[in-house]
Amino acid sequence: MLNKYIFCYFTGNEPENESVHFAVSKDGYHFDALKNNEKIITQTLGKKCCRDPFIFRDEDNIFHIIATDMRCCDGWSSNNSMIVWDSRDLVNWENERIIDFSQFEETKSANRVWAPQVIFDKFKNAYMIYWTHNNTDDDLDTITWYAYTNDLKTLTTRPAVLFKPKSGLCGIDADIIEVNGKYYLYQADGEKEAICYAVADRPDGPYFEPDNNKVSVADTALEGNCIYRIIGTDKYVLIADKFKAGGYFMQETSDMINFKKVSDFSLDHLHPRHGSVMHITDEEYERLKKAFC
């Protein structure tokens, strides 16, 4: 039974902090760091630094982490790849590999391949990778692209634009969740400087962007958002990085559109930056605590 939570994140812009970190929770609001908040994985490929790690469980009960292969000190427009790891137990991570987007005609000039995430598309029986992307040779801003894969190694479709805000400005850090047959895409909107949403009937869209689509209730700018259900309730919690003010923000909803601030939560002690939350079992929770405490 999935009734616990794991938070996967990185902790800062220095190379020693651009790595995978874990924390766990019993209630989805209060999280405890594992391994004294030190890195869980030592990256050996690509930039040897990663950001925005996304953790998920596939249809065969195998775990994966996909992350931005990037070193901040090289500059914000300095990467063209993602990095991926696999695990059967959440403790041992293997099969480290790079997905390089400079190899595709559509993205050969990529200089920002950020914040990758994965959702299983039941309509196509395949995994859809989606990420924040920018090319140097087109007139698009930094927005959400997507492609399909069966093995998280090779793509079965060409990279393409998934969603572009009506403003034509940037939209970054998209996070998609399916609720009652609708797919909600939440992202940091460059025009409104807030977390905004769009909605679709399928993970690959098309996404409808309402005029009044701001959902963040913070009094400061947010990015790196992640939304997840509080098990046993109809509540969904959205957490996000207060990247200008520092720290994290938490808000919750029951209808996916109207949110209220959550005051009683603990994340800031982890010094987290953009991360992701996944439900885990009691046995997985205890295994992680034993391995990393």
N, C-alpha and C positions, 0 to 999 in steps of 0.2 A: 504494500500500500504506500502510495506516495504522500507522505505527510510531513516531510522536512524540506529544507531549502539549502542550496549551495549558491554562493555568490562568487563569481569569477571576474577578476578586475586587474588593472595595473595601478601603480601608486604615484607616478610622477613623470616629469619630463627629462629627468636625468637617465643616462643609459642603465644605471644599476636598478632603476625603478620601472623600466619599460620591459615588464615580464609578467608572467601569469601568477596571480595570487588567489588564494581561496579563503572564504569564510563560510560558516554554516549557521543555520538558524532553526529553531524549533517552531517559531510562530510567523516568520516572514517579515517581522518588524525589527527584531534585535539580532544582530549577527556577531559571532565570535571568530576572530582570525585563527587560521590554522598555520602551523609551523612558524609561530611568532611573527606572522605577517611577512615572512620572507618568501622569495620566489619558489614556486612549485616545480617549474620546468626550466632547465638550462637550454636555451636556444643555441643551435650550432650552425644553422643555415641562414641564408639571406643576410639581413642587416644585423642579425644576432640580438635584436631588440624587437619587441612587439608591443602593440597597443590595442585597446578596444577588444579584448578577448570575449568571444561568444561561445558558450558551452551548451551542448544539446545532446539528447539521447535519440538515436536513430530508430528505425522501424525494426531492427534486429537486436535492439537493446545494447548497442555499442555506443560509447560516448565519444564525442569529438569536440575539439576546440579549434575554432578558426579565428584568426586575428590579423590585424594590420601589421605587415612586415615593414617596420619603419623605425628609424632612429631620429628623434626630434632635433638633435643637434645638427643634423644634415639639412634641416630646413623643412618647412611645411609642404613644399612642393618637390618632394625628393624620393617618392616611392611608387612602384608599379606592381607590387605583389602582395599576396596574402600568404599566410603560413598556417598549416594544419597539423594537428596531432590526433591520434586515436588512443582509446583505452577501453579495457574490458572491466575495470574495477575502480576507476576514478583516482587510483593511486599511481599506477605505472603508465606512463605516457610514451608512445612509440610512433613509428612510421612518420617522423617529421618530414614535411614536404612543402614545396613552394608552388603556388599557382601564379605564374608570371603573365600579366596582361599585355606586356609589350609584344607578345608573340602573335596577337590577333590584329587583323587589319583595322577593326573598329576602334581599338584601344592602343594602337602602337605608340602613340605619343602620350600615354597616361603618365601623369606626374602626381596624382593623388588617388590611391586605391585604399580607401579608409573603411573602417567599421564594418567588416563583412558579417553577415548573419545568414542563417539557413532555415528554411521552412519546407516541410514535406508537402508537395502538391498532390493531393489525392485525385485530382482530375487528370493528371498526367503520369501519376505513379512514379514520380521522380523528385529529386531535391532541387529546390530553387535557391541558389545563392544570390543575395542582393547586397549592395554595398554603395557607399558614397564614392563618386568617381568624377575625375576631371581630366580632359585632354587638353593639350596645348594647341591643337590645330583645328578646333571647331569653335563655334560661337556659343556653346552651352556653358552655363555656370556649373559649379560643383553640385551635382544632383545624384539621385538614386538610379543605378543601373542594375541589371540582373542577367543571369544565365542559368541553364539547367545542367545537372550532373547526376550520374548514377553512383559514382564512387568517390566523390570529393577529391578526385585526382585530375580527371579530364572533363572538359565541358562537352555536352551533347548539342548545345545551341550556341550561336554567336552572341557575344555581349551586346546588350541593347538597353535603351533607356526604359526604366520601369515607371518613374513618376517625376514630373517636373512641375514645381509650383506655378500657379497661374501668373504670378508676378514676374516670372522669368529669372528670378534671383535664386540664390542657392537654397538647397534643402539637404541637410546632412543627418547622419546617424539614424536612419530609418529603422524602426522596430515594428514588425507585423505580428499581430495576434488574431486568431480566429475565435469568434464568440457568436454562437447561435447562427452559424452559417454566413456571417459577415466577416470580412477581413479589414481590420483597422490598422492603418499605417500611421504611426506617430513619429514625428521628426522635428528637429530644430529648424525653424523657418527663418531664412535670412532677412525677409522683409519685416516680419512682425517681431523678430528677436524673441521668440517664444516657442514652446512645444505646440505644434498644431497637428491636426489629423486629416486624413482622407479615408474613404471607405470604398470597398469593392466587393463583388460577389465571388471572386476568385483571387488567389494569391498573385497572379500575374496581371491583374487588373482587367479593364481600365478602372483607375481610381477616381472617384468623385471628390472634389475639394469644395466643401461649403464655404460661403463667404465668411461666416462667423465660425471659424474652425480652430481658434485658439483654445487650448485646454489647460495650459500651465497656469497655476494660481500663485506662483512665486512672485516676489517683488524684485527679482533679479533675473538675469539671463540664464538659461539652462541649455545643456546639450547632453549627448551621451545617454539618452533616456532608455529605460527598460521597463516593460509592464508585465506583470504576472498575477495570477489569481491567488488569493488567500484561501487555502484548502478548507473545504467544509463550509464556505460562505459564498455569497454572490458578489464579494468585493474584489476589486482588482487594484493593485498598488502600482503606481508609476514612480520610479526613482530616477533622478537625473543629477548630473554634475553641475554645480554652480561654478562654472569655469572661470568667471570673472571675480566673484566674491569669495570663492573658496568654499569647500565643504560640499555636502550633498543635501538634496531636497526630496521629500516624500509626500505624495498626495494619493488619494484613492477615489474610486468611483464604483457605482453599481450599474451604470448605464453606458459606460465607455466614452461619455461626452462631458458630463458634468462632474467635476472633481472638487474635493475639499482637501485642505492641508492636513497632514498627519504630523502631530507634534511629538508624540511618544514613539521614537524609534532611535536606533543606534547604528550609525554607519561611519560618522566622521572620524571615530578613533582608528579606523582602518586606513585613513588617508586615501580613499579610493578615487580613481578616475574611471572613465567610461567602462562599464562592465555589464554582466548579464546574470540573471537568476534562473535556476532550474530546480524543479521539484525532485526530491530523492526519497528513498525508502528509509525506514529505521535502520535496517542492516547496513545500507550505504553510508548513512550518517555515522554510525558507530565505527565502521571501517575507516572512514576519513579521520575521525577523532583519534583512533588508535595509531594510525600511520603518521599523522602530522602534529600530534600534540606532545 
